C-alpha cells in the first residue's frame, strides 16, 4: 500500500475521470445520453471526465446506474 503522505489528490481526480470516460465509452454511451438519463448537465460529466472536478459519490452512483455497471467498477483504478 502506498504511503498516504504521497497521495496526490489532483492525480487521483484525473485518473478517476479518465476511467469514468473509458467505462462509459465501452458501454456505448455518449455524454449527452448519460446526462439526459441521469438528470444532470453535460458540463458536469465533461468536467468529471477531464479531471477538472472531484465528483460526488452520488453523481458516480447515477452514472453507474445509467450505464449499467456496478459503482465499484467506476472506482476500480490503480493509485
Backbone as CSV, one residue per row, in Angstrom:
resi,resn,N_x,N_y,N_z,CA_x,CA_y,CA_z,C_x,C_y,C_z
1,UNK,0.849,-1.183,0.000,0.000,0.000,0.000,0.887,1.236,0.000
2,UNK,0.496,2.209,-0.787,1.275,3.437,-0.917,1.132,4.306,0.326
3,UNK,2.202,4.996,0.654,2.214,5.918,1.784,1.198,7.034,1.539
4,UNK,0.277,7.243,2.475,-0.776,8.248,2.318,-0.187,9.642,2.156
5,UNK,1.002,9.861,2.710,1.659,11.152,2.561,2.028,11.470,1.123
6,UNK,2.100,10.427,0.296,2.436,10.609,-1.120,1.195,10.670,-2.003
7,UNK,0.023,10.578,-1.409,-1.231,10.611,-2.176,-1.402,11.960,-2.844
8,UNK,-1.632,11.947,-4.139,-1.809,13.169,-4.915,-3.274,13.254,-5.331
9,UNK,-4.010,14.126,-4.671,-5.451,14.238,-4.910,-5.759,14.645,-6.354
10,UNK,-4.995,15.582,-6.886,-5.224,16.053,-8.258,-5.026,14.914,-9.257
11,UNK,-3.983,14.127,-9.059,-3.719,12.982,-9.940,-4.857,11.967,-9.845
12,UNK,-5.333,11.719,-8.630,-6.436,10.786,-8.439,-7.686,11.230,-9.188
13,UNK,-8.031,12.512,-9.095,-9.228,13.037,-9.761,-9.093,12.880,-11.273
14,UNK,-7.901,13.100,-11.818,-7.675,12.925,-13.258,-7.789,11.460,-13.663
15,UNK,-7.196,10.572,-12.869,-7.294,9.141,-13.154,-8.738,8.654,-13.093
16,UNK,-9.450,9.099,-12.079,-10.848,8.720,-11.926,-11.663,9.186,-13.125
17,UNK,-11.483,10.435,-13.516,-12.223,10.976,-14.652,-11.953,10.217,-15.935
18,UNK,-10.679,9.917,-16.188,-10.316,9.170,-17.398,-10.937,7.775,-17.370
19,UNK,-10.988,7.170,-16.200,-11.568,5.827,-16.074,-13.083,5.865,-16.295
20,UNK,-13.739,6.861,-15.735,-15.187,7.004,-15.944,-15.467,7.132,-17.446
21,UNK,-14.685,7.943,-18.132,-14.848,8.122,-19.574,-14.657,6.804,-20.317
22,UNK,-13.611,6.066,-19.969,-13.319,4.787,-20.621,-14.460,3.790,-20.422
23,UNK,-14.952,3.690,-19.198,-16.039,2.746,-18.914,-17.313,3.174,-19.655
24,UNK,-17.615,4.465,-19.627,-18.810,4.971,-20.331,-18.746,4.626,-21.811
25,UNK,-17.615,4.907,-22.433,-17.458,4.639,-23.870,-17.536,3.148,-24.173
26,UNK,-16.965,2.321,-23.283,-17.000,0.867,-23.507,-18.427,0.327,-23.467
27,UNK,-19.304,1.037,-22.786,-20.713,0.642,-22.712,-21.548,1.255,-23.841
28,UNK,-20.908,2.095,-24.683,-21.591,2.659,-25.848,-22.463,3.866,-25.550
29,UNK,-22.184,4.573,-24.471,-22.979,5.734,-24.084,-22.255,7.030,-24.419
30,UNK,-22.985,7.971,-24.975,-22.437,9.315,-25.191,-22.597,10.106,-23.894
31,UNK,-21.841,11.187,-23.784,-22.004,12.061,-22.619,-23.428,12.600,-22.577
32,UNK,-23.961,12.983,-23.721,-25.316,13.537,-23.769,-26.346,12.542,-23.247
33,UNK,-26.215,11.300,-23.666,-27.190,10.280,-23.238,-27.113,10.044,-21.728
34,UNK,-25.893,9.937,-21.201,-25.740,9.711,-19.762,-26.360,10.858,-18.983
35,UNK,-26.063,12.073,-19.402,-26.566,13.236,-18.670,-28.082,13.347,-18.756
36,UNK,-28.624,13.073,-19.907,-30.078,13.122,-20.066,-30.753,12.090,-19.161
37,UNK,-30.232,10.863,-19.176,-30.841,9.797,-18.385,-30.571,9.941,-16.881
38,UNK,-29.398,10.482,-16.538,-29.039,10.614,-15.116,-29.567,11.909,-14.504
39,UNK,-29.911,12.877,-15.340,-30.517,14.104,-14.843,-29.544,15.172,-14.376
40,UNK,-28.406,15.294,-15.050,-27.523,16.415,-14.737,-26.943,16.998,-16.018
41,UNK,-26.312,18.146,-15.895,-25.816,18.889,-17.054,-24.631,18.186,-17.707
42,UNK,-24.551,18.273,-19.022,-23.452,17.666,-19.772,-22.115,18.222,-19.301
43,UNK,-22.087,19.491,-18.969,-20.850,20.110,-18.494,-20.324,19.435,-17.244
44,UNK,-21.221,18.932,-16.426,-20.819,18.238,-15.206,-20.018,16.989,-15.551
45,UNK,-20.528,16.175,-16.450,-19.837,14.949,-16.842,-18.534,15.269,-17.556
46,UNK,-18.546,16.255,-18.399,-17.330,16.657,-19.101,-16.233,17.054,-18.118
47,UNK,-16.586,17.835,-17.115,-15.602,18.263,-16.116,-15.086,17.083,-15.291
48,UNK,-15.964,16.129,-14.987,-15.541,14.933,-14.256,-14.543,14.143,-15.091
49,UNK,-14.912,13.877,-16.338,-14.085,13.041,-17.196,-12.754,13.703,-17.556
50,UNK,-12.700,15.003,-17.526,-11.463,15.717,-17.815,-10.652,16.010,-16.563
51,UNK,-11.098,15.496,-15.422,-10.362,15.653,-14.176,-10.360,17.059,-13.624
52,UNK,-11.383,17.828,-13.983,-11.456,19.222,-13.550,-12.191,19.376,-12.226
53,UNK,-13.043,18.404,-11.892,-13.787,18.446,-10.628,-13.789,17.065,-9.999
54,UNK,-13.851,17.036,-8.693,-13.976,15.783,-7.961,-15.466,15.467,-7.838
55,UNK,-15.904,14.350,-8.423,-17.336,14.046,-8.399,-17.826,13.601,-7.030
56,UNK,-19.067,13.936,-6.748,-19.708,13.421,-5.542,-19.999,11.942,-5.767
57,UNK,-20.014,11.184,-4.704,-20.284,9.754,-4.806,-21.690,9.509,-5.363
58,UNK,-22.625,10.404,-5.070,-23.986,10.243,-5.600,-24.005,10.452,-7.119
59,UNK,-23.166,11.329,-7.612,-23.075,11.534,-9.062,-22.484,10.295,-9.721
60,UNK,-21.443,9.724,-9.125,-20.875,8.490,-9.666,-21.894,7.358,-9.628
61,UNK,-22.702,7.310,-8.588,-23.744,6.285,-8.495,-24.765,6.441,-9.622
62,UNK,-25.146,7.669,-9.922,-26.086,7.917,-11.027,-25.482,7.489,-12.358
63,UNK,-24.197,7.775,-12.553,-23.528,7.371,-13.789,-23.502,5.849,-13.885
64,UNK,-23.140,5.179,-12.807,-23.049,3.717,-12.836,-24.406,3.072,-13.116
65,UNK,-25.452,3.592,-12.494,-26.794,3.057,-12.743,-27.218,3.293,-14.188
66,UNK,-26.902,4.454,-14.709,-27.293,4.803,-16.074,-26.613,3.916,-17.104
67,UNK,-25.314,3.669,-16.934,-24.589,2.874,-17.937,-24.599,1.374,-17.625
68,UNK,-25.187,1.010,-16.487,-25.379,-0.400,-16.173,-24.148,-1.136,-15.686
69,UNK,-23.346,-0.462,-14.870,-22.188,-1.122,-14.260,-22.232,-0.901,-12.755
70,UNK,-21.633,-1.799,-11.988,-21.567,-1.575,-10.542,-20.723,-0.331,-10.238
71,UNK,-21.074,0.371,-9.209,-20.326,1.561,-8.807,-18.851,1.235,-8.598
72,UNK,-18.570,0.073,-8.046,-17.179,-0.292,-7.783,-16.349,-0.373,-9.059
73,UNK,-16.982,-0.619,-10.204,-16.258,-0.644,-11.480,-15.746,0.757,-11.828
74,UNK,-16.524,1.777,-11.523,-16.067,3.143,-11.804,-14.924,3.536,-10.882
75,UNK,-14.884,2.937,-9.709,-13.855,3.285,-8.725,-12.637,2.365,-8.797
76,UNK,-12.651,1.401,-9.696,-11.584,0.410,-9.788,-10.407,0.957,-10.608
77,UNK,-9.599,1.807,-9.965,-8.444,2.398,-10.626,-7.196,2.174,-9.785
78,UNK,-6.069,2.114,-10.469,-4.783,1.979,-9.787,-4.357,3.336,-9.273
79,UNK,-3.960,3.387,-8.014,-3.479,4.644,-7.447,-2.026,4.789,-7.681
